[in-house]
Amino acid sequence: MGGPFLPQAYVLTLKKGSLDGNVQNYFNLSAETARIVTEKNPGVMSIQHYDPIHDGWLTKRVNHLRLKLLDMSEVYQEYIRKNLLPGGEIIYLDGGAKWKQYQVGPKNVFQVGGWGDISAEEFLYGSDRIRAYCKKERMKFSDWQLEGYPLIDGPESEWGSEPGLAESIEAFCKREGYRFTRIAFDDPNQFNVLAYKAVEKQLSLAGREPAGTLVEVFTQYDASAVLRSGLVPLWLIFNTNDSAEFLAKMSPNFKKDRPVFFSPLSTFSVTPDLVPWEHWEKALRGIDWTNVGTRISHYPADTWTVIDWQKPLKDWCKENEAPITNLLDGKTLSELANEIKSNPF
């Protein structure tokens, strides 16, 4: 697109967590902070996010408070006026993912768990595999219901867009003379398909074939590798079973005569829904792929990948430099999005 990404959500990582998995204690850590922030900032809502499994080693020591914009901030408006050409385009990615949340205030919710292969209900009410995990991790509590607050279906903390911001941006575009394009998916993986197909489209319009495929996971990614080399990106949400299933559905699209790079993620925790290594291999069956992430001997806890996982990938990109220079507009992205809704894979 040739432009910056402005997020709706910002995460504050605050001191102290819950060593024993006590959901009430975790809630109490930032409940008052969340209330004060949203009272002083009318265009902001808060989500206290507690995932004692996927973020288990973190939530024992820190707590997460996510803030989301409900209105287009003055800072964003000023930034766009200064940097976007007159008549330029703003593309809004509208995530429709839902999750069970506790309504703890007018603009405040509390969410237990997050996207992966464990449902919201399993997080709240427990299960045999969660109890076994908590016992192994020496957590006293293994179900995480917050008493005294109504349970609602709300926009998922990480992958759901809060209502209000899209309408605010569209109104801003009408006032300022910018074009507005809204692309909406309920499943966050569909945005990953869109990114994959968008780069394919860029290369096709430039008369080029993909240089190969780059599969990356969560925070272990290098966007510059795609722009420098013409690799087609497939981003996976996390190293949980649902991401391996998504990869298996997408891998038949990979160019078999071109390199395929895969960067398995190091999370330093063995969760109940962690992808076994052999399932990654199964998802990539029939493909000669190169590992540029966590080593099989250390999965899922490879310190080396945290320090310098990008080096093999950067070396390849340097030797195969072929930058992508053309851009796509919102109309083309919308057309691709509609195709994905009809045929997701």
N, C-alpha and C positions, 0 to 999 in steps of 0.2 A: 504493500500500500504506500510505502514511502512516508509514513507519518508516525507520530508517537502513540503509545497506548496509555490512556488515562483510566485508571480503575475506579470502580464504584466503592470497593472495600479497602480498608486499611486495618492491619492487625497490630495491636499493642501486646507485647509480651511482658508480663508483669511478674514481679518477684513473688515467690512462694507458690507451692502446689499442694497436692494431697497425696501423701506417701501411702496411705492405706486404702485409697479409692473411695473416700467418703464424699459423696456428691454434694451434700449440704455444706460441708466445710469448703469445698471448692467454690461453690456458688457464693458463699459469704465473702470470699477473698476480694471480689471486684464488683459485687452487686451495687454498692453505694457509689463507687466510681462511675459505673455505667449510667446510673440514674443522674448523677450530677452533669456528666458530659452531655447527655441528650437533653436535659433541661436547659442548658446554656447554649445549645446548638440546635435550633428548631429543624434544620434540614438534615439531621443525622439520626440514625437509629443504632442500637447496639445488640450484639449477639455475644453472650458469654458461651464459649465453645469448649466443651469438655469431652475429649476422646481419650479415655484411659487405656485404650488398646493400641490404636495406630500411632498415637503420640505418647504412649505410656511412659517412656523414660523422660519425656519433657514435663508432662503434667504432674509428675511427682515433685517437681522442683519449681515450675513456673505455671502461670495461668494465662490463658489467651482471651483477649477482649477484642472482638472485631467490630469496627465501625463502618457503616454503610451510608452513602449519600442517598437522601430521598429527594433532593432538589439539586439543581446545578449550581455549584458554589460560585461565588464571585471570582475566586482565584482561577477556577477553570475557565470561566467566561473571559477573563482578561487574558489568560494565556492563549486561548484560541484566537481572540481578536488580534493579538500581536503576531501570531505565527501561522495562521491559516490564510491562504490567499483568498481574496474576494471571490465569492461564488464557489468556494471549495466545498468539500464534502465531509460530513461526519457520519461514521458508521457505528451504530450501536448494536452490540452483541447482547441479546436478551436471553439469559439462562432461566429455563423454567423448572429446574430440578426442585423437588419438594422434600421436606424432612419433618419428622415430629419434633415440636419445640414447645417449651413451656412459656406462656405469656406472663412475664414477671413485672411488666410495667407498660405504660401507654406506648412506648417506642423501644421496649426492651424484651428480648427473648433469651432463653437459655436452651442450648442444644447439646444433647448427649450423643456422641458417636459422629460418624461422618462417612462419606462415600467409600465404598469398598464392597466386600462380600459378606458383610454383617448388617442385617437390617436394623432400622431404628427400633423396632419392637424387641429385637433380641438384646440390644443394648439396654433398653429400659427394664426388661423383665428377666433377663438372664437366660442361660442355657448351660447344658453340660460342658460344652467346649469353652465357654467363657469362664465358668467356675474353675475348670482345670487350669486355664491360663492365669487366673487371678491367684490360685494356690501356688503356682510355679513362681509368680512374680511377688509373692508374699503380700498380696493385697487382701485386706479383711473383707471388703465389700465387692460383690460381683453382680449386682443389679443397681441401676442408677436412676431411680425415680425421685423426682423432686416434689415433695409433698406440699400441698396448699396452693398450687397454681394450675390453671387450666391447660390442657394439652391441645395444641393446634397443629394444623398442617401449614407450615410456612416455607418461604424460599430457603433452600438449603444454604447453610452458612457460607460455604466456599463456592458453590456452583449454581446458586439461585440468585436472580436479580430482584431486588426490592422494587415494588411498584412506586411510581412517582418520578423517578429520574428520567426515564425515557420520554415521558410527556414534557418534562421541563426542558430537556435538550431539544426536542422537536419545536417547542415554542421559541426557544432561543434562535434556532436556525431560521425560522420564519421571520423573526425580527431583524436578524443580521444579514439575511440573504444567502445563507448557506444551504446546501443540499443535505437532506437527512435520509439515511437508509437504515432500516431496522431489520436485523436478522435474528430469528428466534428459534431455539431448539429446546426441547424438554430434557433430552439426554445429553449430558456434557460431552460424551464421546462423539456426538455428531459435529461438534465444533472441531474436533481433531480430524474428522474426515474432511471437513471443509478446508482446513489448512493444507491437508495432503493434496486434495484436488485443486486447490487454488495454485499451488506451486506447479503442479502438472500443467495447469492451464497457462501459467506464465511462460513455461518452457515451450509449450506447443505454439503459442503465439509468436515466440521468438524463433521458431523453426528448429527447436532443439529437443533432444531426447533427455530424460532424466539421467544424471550421472550415476545414480544409485538411490538407495533408500537409507534413511537415518532414523532409527527407532530409539526414542529417549523416554525417560520416566521421571515424573514429578520435577524436582528442582535440579536434577542432573541432566541439563540440556545446554546446548550451545547454538543459539539462533544464528550466529554469524557463519557457522559452518554451511548452512543451507544457502545463504546469500553469496558466499564466496565460491561455491563449488557446483551448484545445481543439483545437489542431493534433494530428494523429496522427503519431507519430514513426517513422521508418525509419532505423535506424542501420546504417552500413556499416563493415566491419572496417578497410579500408584502400583506397588508390587503386590497387589491382591488378585485373587482368582478372576474377578470380573475383567481386569485389564488383560490377563492372559487370554481369556475367551475373546475379547475384542481384537487382540493381535491375531489370533487364529483366523478370525473372519476377514481381516484386512490383508494378511500375508499373501493370499493368492494374487493380489494386485501388483505385487513387487516384480520388478524387472529381473528375471532370473539370470540374465547374462550380465548384470551390473552388480557392483558391490552392495552388500547389505551390512550396515553397521548397527549393533545393538548395544545399548548402554544399561545393563541391569543396575538397579538401584541398591545402595547400601542404606539400610534403615537401623541396623544394630538392634533389632528386636524381631523375635519370631512370633508373629501374631497368628491367631487361629485361621485367618484367611490368607496367609502368606502363600505366594505361588511357589510350589516346589520347583527346583531347578529343571527337573525333567519335563515339567509342564511348559516352561519357556521353550525348551528344545522341541517339544511336540508342536507348539504353536508355529514354530519356524521350520517344521519338517520339510525336507526337500530343498532347503535353501542353504547355500554355502555362505554363512554369515561370520562376521568378525566381531569379537567381543571387545568393546572399548570402555567397559565399565567394570562392575564388580567381578572378581575372579571366582570361578566355580569353587575353588578350594576355600574361599573365605565368605561366600554368600551366606547371609545378607549383611555381613559386618566386615567390610574391607576398608580399612583406614586409608589405604593407598588411593582409592577412588575419590575420597574426600579431598586429598591433597592435590592430585594431578591427573584426574581421570581423562581430561581433554587432550592430553599430549598426543596419543596415537592418531586421534581424529584430526587435530590441527596439522600434524605432519602430513597426513594424506591430502588434506585440503590445500596445503602449500604446494604440494607436488602436482595437484590437479586443479589449479586455479582456473575458474571459469565463472565469473560473477554473473548473477541475475540482475539485469539492469532495467527491464521493462516493468511497468506497474499495472495493477488491476484497479478497476473502479467498482463502486458499490453495485451498479447494475449487473456486472458480471458475477460478483459474489452472490447476489440475490438469486441469479439464475442457477448457479451451482448449488446453493442451499435448497432450492426447490427440487432439483434433481435428487439430492440426498434424501429429502423427505419421501420421495417416491421410491427410491432404491438406495437404502442406507449404505450398502457396501459395493 
